[in-house]
Amino acid sequence: MAYDEYLADRIKNVLNEKRISYEARKMMGGLCFMVDHKMCCGIVKDNLMARIGPDIYKEALNKEGCSEMDFTGRAMNGYVFISPYGIDMDTDLEYWIQLCIDFNPLAKASKKRIPKKNQ
């Protein structure tokens, strides 16, 4: 198992309760939840990956279980990892998911790749 499937179910429940339309995609060795065609949150192993935006990034790092997302060895501003003990309670998970949902309208969508045609 590349990601925590129980956490995936918990995230789906939160998004469904909030009536958020999403698409779950396997990527980066984990699972990513796309909202409005933009990465909103995801799971890497047993950590929640949250796209919360740069405005609250530094403040969020002070929360229990929160750390920089350093996928490539360099911290990505606006993205954080939350360890399992930081989202153990449903209210904690809902808090982080809501931050992701709140930032989503401000987030930029990644550029769509145009597949090369065989010539």
C-alpha positions as a Python dict, from the first residue, in 0.01 Angstrom:
ca = {
    (1, 'M'): (0, 0, 0),
    (2, 'A'): (159, 327, -112),
    (3, 'Y'): (-78, 546, 92),
    (4, 'D'): (-307, 514, 393),
    (5, 'E'): (-641, 400, 253),
    (6, 'Y'): (-819, 466, 582),
    (7, 'L'): (-704, 830, 566),
    (8, 'A'): (-828, 843, 206),
    (9, 'D'): (-1174, 732, 323),
    (10, 'R'): (-1169, 993, 600),
    (11, 'I'): (-1080, 1270, 352),
    (12, 'K'): (-1353, 1155, 112),
    (13, 'N'): (-1604, 1166, 398),
    (14, 'V'): (-1506, 1524, 487),
    (15, 'L'): (-1526, 1640, 124),
    (16, 'N'): (-1861, 1464, 74),
    (17, 'E'): (-2006, 1612, 395),
    (18, 'K'): (-1903, 1958, 274),
    (19, 'R'): (-2053, 1881, -68),
    (20, 'I'): (-1724, 1947, -245),
    (21, 'S'): (-1691, 1802, -592),
    (22, 'Y'): (-1351, 1633, -625),
    (23, 'E'): (-1154, 1382, -823),
    (24, 'A'): (-911, 1142, -652),
    (25, 'R'): (-598, 1066, -860),
    (26, 'K'): (-307, 841, -786),
    (27, 'M'): (12, 1041, -830),
    (28, 'M'): (352, 1097, -671),
    (29, 'G'): (331, 754, -508),
    (30, 'G'): (21, 859, -318),
    (31, 'L'): (-329, 991, -371),
    (32, 'C'): (-420, 1346, -467),
    (33, 'F'): (-761, 1510, -434),
    (34, 'M'): (-832, 1757, -712),
    (35, 'V'): (-1094, 2031, -664),
    (36, 'D'): (-1178, 2249, -965),
    (37, 'H'): (-896, 2076, -1157),
    (38, 'K'): (-641, 2195, -897),
    (39, 'M'): (-448, 1998, -637),
    (40, 'C'): (-626, 2055, -308),
    (41, 'C'): (-485, 1794, -69),
    (42, 'G'): (-347, 1445, -77),
    (43, 'I'): (-182, 1157, 99),
    (44, 'V'): (182, 1056, 90),
    (45, 'K'): (232, 731, 284),
    (46, 'D'): (41, 808, 604),
    (47, 'N'): (78, 1188, 598),
    (48, 'L'): (-180, 1440, 485),
    (49, 'M'): (-40, 1674, 222),
    (50, 'A'): (-222, 2005, 246),
    (51, 'R'): (-211, 2292, -3),
    (52, 'I'): (-295, 2579, 229),
    (53, 'G'): (-128, 2871, 52),
    (54, 'P'): (161, 3099, 142),
    (55, 'D'): (-35, 3345, 360),
    (56, 'I'): (-88, 3102, 651),
    (57, 'Y'): (206, 2872, 580),
    (58, 'K'): (441, 2991, 857),
    (59, 'E'): (164, 3003, 1116),
    (60, 'A'): (54, 2650, 1023),
    (61, 'L'): (404, 2514, 1083),
    (62, 'N'): (353, 2584, 1455),
    (63, 'K'): (57, 2342, 1472),
    (64, 'E'): (107, 1995, 1616),
    (65, 'G'): (217, 1741, 1357),
    (66, 'C'): (269, 1998, 1080),
    (67, 'S'): (595, 2019, 887),
    (68, 'E'): (730, 2161, 564),
    (69, 'M'): (656, 1966, 251),
    (70, 'D'): (999, 1895, 111),
    (71, 'F'): (925, 1646, -163),
    (72, 'T'): (1233, 1735, -365),
    (73, 'G'): (1462, 1827, -76),
    (74, 'R'): (1346, 2188, -92),
    (75, 'A'): (1045, 2314, 105),
    (76, 'M'): (745, 2409, -106),
    (77, 'N'): (592, 2732, 22),
    (78, 'G'): (218, 2692, 78),
    (79, 'Y'): (228, 2312, 108),
    (80, 'V'): (259, 2122, 435),
    (81, 'F'): (263, 1766, 562),
    (82, 'I'): (57, 1673, 866),
    (83, 'S'): (161, 1357, 1044),
    (84, 'P'): (-95, 1099, 1163),
    (85, 'Y'): (-99, 1232, 1520),
    (86, 'G'): (-178, 1582, 1387),
    (87, 'I'): (-498, 1452, 1223),
    (88, 'D'): (-590, 1176, 1467),
    (89, 'M'): (-916, 1348, 1564),
    (90, 'D'): (-1180, 1408, 1297),
    (91, 'T'): (-1201, 1774, 1398),
    (92, 'D'): (-826, 1813, 1329),
    (93, 'L'): (-860, 1654, 984),
    (94, 'E'): (-1161, 1876, 907),
    (95, 'Y'): (-958, 2183, 1011),
    (96, 'W'): (-679, 2105, 763),
    (97, 'I'): (-916, 2009, 482),
    (98, 'Q'): (-1107, 2335, 532),
    (99, 'L'): (-781, 2531, 499),
    (100, 'C'): (-720, 2351, 168),
    (101, 'I'): (-1074, 2422, 46),
    (102, 'D'): (-1044, 2789, 145),
    (103, 'F'): (-720, 2830, -51),
    (104, 'N'): (-835, 2635, -357),
    (105, 'P'): (-1010, 2928, -537),
    (106, 'L'): (-684, 3127, -508),
    (107, 'A'): (-459, 2844, -625),
    (108, 'K'): (-324, 2834, -976),
    (109, 'A'): (-401, 2529, -1185),
    (110, 'S'): (-104, 2350, -1334),
    (111, 'K'): (-52, 2392, -1705),
    (112, 'K'): (-211, 2120, -1911),
    (113, 'R'): (34, 1919, -2110),
    (114, 'I'): (-41, 1875, -2475),
    (115, 'P'): (55, 1525, -2585),
    (116, 'K'): (297, 1509, -2874),
    (117, 'K'): (161, 1351, -3187),
    (118, 'N'): (353, 1075, -3354),
    (119, 'Q'): (486, 1196, -3685),
}
